[in-house]
Amino acid sequence: MRLLLIQPSRFRNGRLDQRKRRWLLGMTLPYLAALTPRDIQVEIKDDLLEEITFQEKADLVALTFMSHQAPRAYQLAAGFRQRGIPVVMGGFHATLAPDECQEHADALVLGEAEEAWPRLLRDFQAGKMQSRYQSPKLSDLKNLPVPRYDLLDLKKYKLLNIPSQTTRGCPYNCNYCEVTQVYGGKFRHRPVDEVIEEIKEIHRVTQSDFIYFVDDNFVANRRHAMAIMERLIPLKLIYGCLATANVGDDPEVLDLMAKSGCLHVNIGMESISPESLKAINKKQNKVMDYERQFRALRDRGIGFSVNVMFGLDGDRPDIFETTVDFLIRVKAPVSFMFILAPRPGTKVQEQLLKENRIFDHNWANYCGFKVVYQPRHMTVKELEEGYWRANRKFYSPLAILQRQTPHLFSWHMLPFNLWFAWCVRRRFQPLDYYF
């Protein structure tokens, strides 16, 4: 049996987005390949990097995708189904919009794949594949296989930071996020020994010294994270992770992060407006603490980037300038700026639909860079123009200079900042090259 796993690209301004190289390496398809029984021949194709001809030799095709990739995923599915090749869909969008996806697929995998995916494959081989598969319970995260990064052409990725995962789930309930809908409302963690053995195997296969922990909050389970960091020290690798801003309140954790090779922490700051944070139920963020928390990271030589979201219900037209002024003052090395995207399964989508404020239902525009709903305290045009103005100001030559510090990460990020500056001056969103 031949299985083809495809990562769909997306339509950008009506055209299929295709390139020669991608910035970041994804984990999902290599992990699905690892969950696949070894008697099945597996091929992975990235629609962004290589042409899908619909002449590929496959008995079954599987697609996993986010909402902004859904239109292309549906197009790919139609092409293979017209040839009589069954198509399976999974991922966040399929899990949270199953009735829609069912119209385009022969089967769906909803939620986590550890139990459901191998069961689907065995049913397919036996000629009795069902329309939907979902595990009866969440995975305990024990004995997980190592993702099959050996199936990828790693030369096509600009940053060879190899993904690994140590936890799943989140106890927070931010209303723009799908994580709790898919992974549950509490943290589950992998055995420390298994995480370390996976990292060693990843290093052996890829020869990359840079691991990226894709957990939504790497240090949420403090004891678990510290145990992993202690074991990372002798490996002499570098790594990046995601965390909430309050990681800056824990000196012991920060010291161990620095000692164990943490190069970069991505922080979901989202907003400097308490009213806006309340609107998205992000109770864990305290605006008054940001500056101290960021300084604690910088003082230990740990680089950081902050995610910012505009268009929240507490945002008013002055939010763009005040946010950028704050980011310059705290010398944020990098800021990833987004416009709120009310994706399926989120409470914010439910709210906006109830209030009849969503006017654009084209999933391709739910990328975080376009306005698809009516903001509460400004016009659509004010949100669009303010978003680009904030990007241009933050990445202006003067702001880049003002944000520089003596720390090594700050200088490492200088070429990145200059490239962002070039892009946003042309009203092009460089984050398109990440996803």
DASULDA-V456747 format. One record per residue. N is the residue number from 1. RES is the residue in one letter. SS is DSSP state (helix for helix, strand for strand, loop for the rest). OMEGA is omega in degrees with one decimal (NA if undefined). D_CENTER is the distance of its C-alpha to the mean C-alpha in whole Angstrom. Layout:
# DASULDA-V456747
N | RES | SS | OMEGA | D_CENTER
N | RES | SS | OMEGA | D_CENTER
This chain:
# DASULDA-V456747
1 | M | loop | 178.9 | 31
2 | R | strand | -179.2 | 29
3 | L | strand | 177.2 | 25
4 | L | strand | 176.6 | 23
5 | L | strand | -176.2 | 19
6 | I | strand | 169.0 | 17
7 | Q | strand | -178.6 | 14
8 | P | loop | 170.4 | 15
9 | S | loop | 178.5 | 15
10 | R | loop | 173.4 | 15
11 | F | strand | 178.2 | 18
12 | R | strand | -175.9 | 18
13 | N | loop | 175.2 | 22
14 | G | loop | -178.0 | 23
15 | R | strand | 178.5 | 23
16 | L | strand | -178.9 | 21
17 | D | loop | 178.0 | 18
18 | Q | loop | -176.6 | 19
19 | R | loop | 178.3 | 19
20 | K | loop | -178.3 | 21
21 | R | loop | 177.1 | 18
22 | R | strand | 179.7 | 14
23 | W | loop | -169.9 | 13
24 | L | loop | 179.5 | 10
25 | L | loop | 178.0 | 11
26 | G | loop | -175.7 | 9
27 | M | loop | -166.4 | 10
28 | T | helix | -175.9 | 11
29 | L | helix | 173.5 | 14
30 | P | helix | 179.2 | 16
31 | Y | helix | 175.1 | 15
32 | L | helix | 177.9 | 17
33 | A | helix | 179.4 | 20
34 | A | helix | 177.7 | 20
35 | L | helix | -176.4 | 21
36 | T | loop | 177.2 | 23
37 | P | loop | -171.9 | 27
38 | R | loop | 175.8 | 28
39 | D | loop | 179.1 | 31
40 | I | loop | 179.2 | 29
41 | Q | strand | -174.2 | 28
42 | V | strand | 171.9 | 24
43 | E | strand | 177.2 | 23
44 | I | strand | 175.6 | 19
45 | K | strand | 177.2 | 19
46 | D | strand | -176.0 | 16
47 | D | loop | 178.1 | 18
48 | L | loop | -170.6 | 16
49 | L | loop | -176.7 | 19
50 | E | loop | -176.4 | 21
51 | E | loop | 171.7 | 24
52 | I | loop | -174.1 | 24
53 | T | loop | -173.2 | 28
54 | F | loop | 173.3 | 28
55 | Q | loop | 180.0 | 31
56 | E | loop | -179.9 | 28
57 | K | loop | -177.8 | 30
58 | A | loop | 172.3 | 28
59 | D | loop | -179.4 | 30
60 | L | strand | 178.4 | 26
61 | V | strand | 177.4 | 23
62 | A | strand | -179.8 | 20
63 | L | strand | 172.0 | 17
64 | T | strand | -169.5 | 13
65 | F | loop | 172.4 | 11
66 | M | loop | -173.6 | 9
67 | S | helix | -176.3 | 12
68 | H | helix | 177.0 | 12
69 | Q | helix | -173.1 | 13
70 | A | helix | -179.6 | 16
71 | P | helix | 178.3 | 19
72 | R | helix | 177.8 | 18
73 | A | helix | 179.5 | 18
74 | Y | helix | 178.3 | 21
75 | Q | helix | 178.0 | 23
76 | L | helix | -179.4 | 22
77 | A | helix | -179.8 | 23
78 | A | helix | -179.3 | 26
79 | G | helix | -179.8 | 27
80 | F | helix | -179.3 | 27
81 | R | helix | 176.3 | 29
82 | Q | helix | 176.3 | 32
83 | R | loop | 179.2 | 32
84 | G | loop | 179.3 | 33
85 | I | loop | -179.7 | 30
86 | P | strand | -177.3 | 28
87 | V | strand | 174.7 | 24
88 | V | strand | 176.4 | 22
89 | M | strand | 176.4 | 18
90 | G | strand | -178.0 | 16
91 | G | loop | -175.2 | 12
92 | F | helix | -175.1 | 11
93 | H | helix | 179.2 | 13
94 | A | helix | -179.4 | 16
95 | T | helix | -173.3 | 16
96 | L | helix | 173.5 | 16
97 | A | loop | -170.6 | 18
98 | P | helix | -178.0 | 21
99 | D | helix | 177.0 | 24
100 | E | helix | -177.3 | 22
101 | C | helix | -178.9 | 21
102 | Q | helix | 178.3 | 24
103 | E | loop | -174.5 | 26
104 | H | loop | -173.2 | 24
105 | A | loop | 175.4 | 24
106 | D | loop | 179.0 | 27
107 | A | strand | 177.1 | 24
108 | L | strand | 167.3 | 21
109 | V | strand | -175.5 | 19
110 | L | strand | 178.3 | 18
111 | G | loop | -175.5 | 16
112 | E | loop | -168.3 | 16
113 | A | loop | -169.7 | 18
114 | E | loop | -179.8 | 20
115 | E | loop | -172.6 | 23
116 | A | helix | -174.1 | 23
117 | W | helix | 177.3 | 22
118 | P | helix | 179.0 | 25
119 | R | helix | 176.6 | 27
120 | L | helix | -177.4 | 26
121 | L | helix | 178.2 | 27
122 | R | helix | 176.5 | 30
123 | D | helix | 178.8 | 31
124 | F | helix | 179.1 | 30
125 | Q | helix | 179.9 | 33
126 | A | loop | 178.6 | 35
127 | G | loop | -178.2 | 35
128 | K | loop | 179.6 | 34
129 | M | loop | 178.9 | 30
130 | Q | loop | -176.7 | 29
131 | S | loop | -179.2 | 27
132 | R | strand | 177.7 | 25
133 | Y | strand | 177.2 | 24
134 | Q | strand | 179.0 | 22
135 | S | loop | -179.9 | 23
136 | P | loop | 177.9 | 25
137 | K | loop | 178.8 | 24
138 | L | loop | -178.5 | 20
139 | S | loop | 174.2 | 20
140 | D | loop | 175.9 | 22
141 | L | loop | 176.6 | 20
142 | K | loop | 175.9 | 23
143 | N | loop | 177.3 | 24
144 | L | loop | 179.5 | 20
145 | P | loop | 176.6 | 21
146 | V | loop | 179.1 | 19
147 | P | loop | -175.7 | 17
148 | R | loop | 177.8 | 19
149 | Y | helix | 176.8 | 18
150 | D | helix | 179.7 | 22
151 | L | helix | -177.4 | 21
152 | L | loop | 171.0 | 19
153 | D | loop | -172.8 | 21
154 | L | helix | 178.4 | 19
155 | K | helix | -178.0 | 21
156 | K | helix | -178.1 | 19
157 | Y | strand | -174.0 | 16
158 | K | loop | 178.4 | 17
159 | L | loop | -176.0 | 15
160 | L | loop | 172.9 | 16
161 | N | strand | -168.3 | 14
162 | I | strand | -176.7 | 14
163 | P | strand | 170.5 | 11
164 | S | strand | -177.2 | 13
165 | Q | loop | 179.8 | 12
166 | T | loop | 180.0 | 15
167 | T | strand | 169.6 | 15
168 | R | strand | 177.1 | 13
169 | G | loop | -179.1 | 14
170 | C | loop | 179.7 | 15
171 | P | loop | 179.1 | 18
172 | Y | loop | -174.3 | 17
173 | N | loop | 179.2 | 17
174 | C | loop | -169.1 | 16
175 | N | loop | 177.7 | 17
176 | Y | loop | -167.8 | 14
177 | C | loop | -179.6 | 11
178 | E | loop | -169.5 | 11
179 | V | helix | -177.4 | 11
180 | T | helix | 178.5 | 14
181 | Q | helix | -175.5 | 15
182 | V | helix | -172.2 | 14
183 | Y | helix | 176.9 | 14
184 | G | loop | -172.0 | 17
185 | G | loop | 173.9 | 18
186 | K | loop | -178.0 | 19
187 | F | loop | 167.0 | 18
188 | R | strand | -177.4 | 19
189 | H | strand | 179.6 | 19
190 | R | loop | 173.5 | 20
191 | P | loop | -175.2 | 23
192 | V | helix | -179.4 | 23
193 | D | helix | -178.4 | 25
194 | E | helix | 176.9 | 23
195 | V | helix | -177.6 | 20
196 | I | helix | 178.4 | 22
197 | E | helix | 176.8 | 24
198 | E | helix | -179.8 | 21
199 | I | helix | 177.3 | 20
200 | K | helix | 180.0 | 23
201 | E | helix | 177.1 | 23
202 | I | helix | 179.5 | 20
203 | H | helix | 179.5 | 22
204 | R | helix | -175.5 | 25
205 | V | helix | -172.2 | 23
206 | T | helix | -175.4 | 21
207 | Q | loop | 176.8 | 23
208 | S | loop | 177.8 | 20
209 | D | loop | -174.8 | 21
210 | F | strand | 176.6 | 17
211 | I | strand | 174.8 | 15
212 | Y | strand | 178.9 | 12
213 | F | strand | -173.6 | 11
214 | V | loop | 175.8 | 8
215 | D | loop | 178.6 | 10
216 | D | loop | 173.8 | 9
217 | N | loop | -172.4 | 12
218 | F | loop | -174.8 | 14
219 | V | loop | -177.6 | 17
220 | A | loop | 172.3 | 17
221 | N | loop | -168.9 | 20
222 | R | helix | -176.8 | 22
223 | R | helix | 179.4 | 25
224 | H | helix | -179.4 | 22
225 | A | helix | -179.2 | 20
226 | M | helix | 177.1 | 23
227 | A | helix | 178.0 | 25
228 | I | helix | -178.2 | 22
229 | M | helix | 176.5 | 22
230 | E | helix | -179.4 | 26
231 | R | helix | 178.3 | 26
232 | L | helix | -173.2 | 23
233 | I | helix | -178.1 | 26
234 | P | loop | 179.8 | 29
235 | L | loop | 177.1 | 26
236 | K | loop | 174.3 | 26
237 | L | loop | 169.2 | 22
238 | I | strand | -178.2 | 20
239 | Y | strand | 172.5 | 16
240 | G | strand | -178.9 | 13
241 | C | strand | 173.3 | 11
242 | L | strand | 178.6 | 10
243 | A | strand | 172.2 | 13
244 | T | loop | -175.1 | 15
245 | A | helix | -175.6 | 17
246 | N | helix | 169.9 | 20
247 | V | helix | 178.8 | 20
248 | G | helix | 179.4 | 22
249 | D | helix | -175.0 | 25
250 | D | loop | -176.3 | 25
251 | P | helix | -178.3 | 27
252 | E | helix | 177.6 | 27
253 | V | helix | -179.3 | 24
254 | L | helix | 178.5 | 23
255 | D | helix | -179.5 | 26
256 | L | helix | 175.4 | 25
257 | M | helix | -179.7 | 22
258 | A | helix | -177.6 | 24
259 | K | helix | -174.2 | 26
260 | S | helix | 173.7 | 24
261 | G | loop | 179.7 | 22
262 | C | strand | -178.9 | 19
263 | L | strand | -168.6 | 18
264 | H | strand | 174.1 | 15
265 | V | strand | 174.5 | 14
266 | N | strand | -173.1 | 11
267 | I | strand | 177.3 | 12
268 | G | strand | 178.7 | 12
269 | M | strand | 177.0 | 15
270 | E | strand | -174.8 | 15
271 | S | loop | 171.6 | 19
272 | I | loop | 179.8 | 22
273 | S | loop | 176.0 | 24
274 | P | helix | 179.4 | 25
275 | E | helix | 179.9 | 25
276 | S | helix | 176.6 | 22
277 | L | helix | 177.0 | 20
278 | K | helix | -178.5 | 23
279 | A | helix | 178.7 | 22
280 | I | loop | 176.4 | 19
281 | N | loop | 178.3 | 20
282 | K | loop | -172.9 | 18
283 | K | loop | -175.5 | 21
284 | Q | loop | -179.9 | 20
285 | N | loop | 177.5 | 20
286 | K | loop | -174.1 | 23
287 | V | helix | -176.9 | 24
288 | M | helix | -176.9 | 27
289 | D | helix | -172.4 | 25
290 | Y | helix | -172.2 | 23
291 | E | helix | 178.8 | 25
292 | R | helix | -178.6 | 26
293 | Q | helix | 179.0 | 23
294 | F | helix | 179.0 | 22
295 | R | helix | -179.8 | 25
296 | A | helix | 175.2 | 25
297 | L | helix | -176.2 | 22
298 | R | helix | -178.6 | 24
299 | D | helix | 179.5 | 27
300 | R | loop | 178.3 | 26
301 | G | loop | 178.4 | 25
302 | I | loop | 178.0 | 21
303 | G | strand | 178.4 | 19
304 | F | strand | 170.6 | 16
305 | S | strand | -179.2 | 14
306 | V | strand | 172.8 | 14
307 | N | strand | 179.7 | 12
308 | V | strand | -179.8 | 14
309 | M | strand | 177.8 | 15
310 | F | strand | 178.9 | 18
311 | G | loop | 178.8 | 20
312 | L | loop | -172.6 | 20
313 | D | loop | 174.1 | 23
314 | G | loop | -176.4 | 25
315 | D | loop | 173.0 | 24
316 | R | loop | -172.0 | 27
317 | P | loop | -179.7 | 28
318 | D | loop | -174.1 | 28
319 | I | helix | -175.2 | 25
320 | F | helix | -178.7 | 24
321 | E | helix | -177.5 | 27
322 | T | helix | 178.1 | 26
323 | T | helix | -178.7 | 23
324 | V | helix | 177.1 | 23
325 | D | helix | 178.5 | 27
326 | F | helix | -178.3 | 25
327 | L | helix | 176.5 | 22
328 | I | helix | -178.4 | 25
329 | R | helix | -179.2 | 27
330 | V | loop | 177.3 | 25
331 | K | loop | 176.2 | 24
332 | A | loop | -177.5 | 20
333 | P | loop | -176.6 | 20
334 | V | strand | 172.2 | 17
335 | S | strand | 174.8 | 15
336 | F | strand | -174.4 | 12
337 | M | strand | -177.5 | 14
338 | F | strand | 166.6 | 13
339 | I | strand | -179.7 | 15
340 | L | loop | 177.0 | 15
341 | A | loop | -177.5 | 14
342 | P | loop | -174.3 | 15
343 | R | loop | -178.5 | 14
344 | P | loop | 176.2 | 16
345 | G | loop | -179.2 | 16
346 | T | loop | 178.6 | 16
347 | K | helix | 179.9 | 19
348 | V | helix | 175.2 | 18
349 | Q | helix | 177.9 | 19
350 | E | helix | 179.6 | 22
351 | Q | helix | -176.5 | 23
352 | L | helix | 175.4 | 23
353 | L | helix | 179.4 | 24
354 | K | helix | 179.9 | 27
355 | E | loop | 177.8 | 28
356 | N | loop | -176.9 | 28
357 | R | loop | 177.4 | 26
358 | I | strand | -177.9 | 23
359 | F | loop | -178.1 | 25
360 | D | loop | -177.5 | 23
361 | H | loop | 176.2 | 22
362 | N | loop | -175.6 | 20
363 | W | helix | -179.2 | 17
364 | A | helix | -179.1 | 16
365 | N | helix | 179.4 | 17
366 | Y | loop | -173.9 | 14
367 | C | loop | -177.4 | 12
368 | G | loop | -179.1 | 12
369 | F | loop | -177.1 | 15
370 | K | loop | 179.1 | 17
371 | V | loop | -178.4 | 20
372 | V | loop | -176.6 | 20
373 | Y | strand | 178.1 | 22
374 | Q | loop | 177.3 | 25
375 | P | loop | -175.9 | 24
376 | R | loop | -170.5 | 27
377 | H | loop | 176.1 | 28
378 | M | loop | 178.0 | 28
379 | T | loop | 175.9 | 28
380 | V | helix | -179.5 | 26
381 | K | helix | 178.8 | 27
382 | E | helix | 177.9 | 27
383 | L | helix | 179.9 | 23
384 | E | helix | -177.2 | 23
385 | E | helix | 179.0 | 25
386 | G | helix | 178.8 | 24
387 | Y | helix | -179.0 | 21
388 | W | helix | 177.7 | 22
389 | R | helix | 178.6 | 25
390 | A | helix | 177.8 | 22
391 | N | helix | -177.8 | 20
392 | R | helix | -178.5 | 24
393 | K | helix | -177.9 | 25
394 | F | helix | -178.6 | 22
395 | Y | loop | 174.2 | 22
396 | S | loop | 179.7 | 26
397 | P | helix | -179.5 | 28
398 | L | helix | -178.9 | 30
399 | A | helix | 177.6 | 27
400 | I | helix | 178.9 | 25
401 | L | helix | -179.2 | 29
402 | Q | helix | -177.0 | 29
403 | R | helix | -179.4 | 26
404 | Q | loop | 175.5 | 27
405 | T | loop | 178.7 | 28
406 | P | loop | -174.7 | 30
407 | H | loop | -175.0 | 27
408 | L | helix | -177.7 | 26
409 | F | helix | 180.0 | 22
410 | S | helix | 179.5 | 23
411 | W | helix | 174.6 | 25
412 | H | helix | -176.3 | 22
413 | M | loop | -178.3 | 20
414 | L | helix | 176.8 | 23
415 | P | helix | 177.7 | 23
416 | F | helix | 178.8 | 19
417 | N | helix | -179.5 | 21
418 | L | helix | 177.7 | 23
419 | W | helix | 176.1 | 21
420 | F | helix | -179.7 | 19
421 | A | helix | 179.6 | 23
422 | W | helix | -177.7 | 24
423 | C | helix | -172.1 | 21
424 | V | helix | 174.7 | 21
425 | R | helix | 178.9 | 25
426 | R | loop | 179.5 | 25
427 | R | loop | 175.6 | 23
428 | F | loop | -177.1 | 20
429 | Q | loop | -177.2 | 16
430 | P | helix | 178.2 | 15
431 | L | helix | 172.5 | 12
432 | D | helix | -178.5 | 12
433 | Y | helix | 178.9 | 13
434 | Y | loop | -167.6 | 9
435 | F | loop | NA | 8
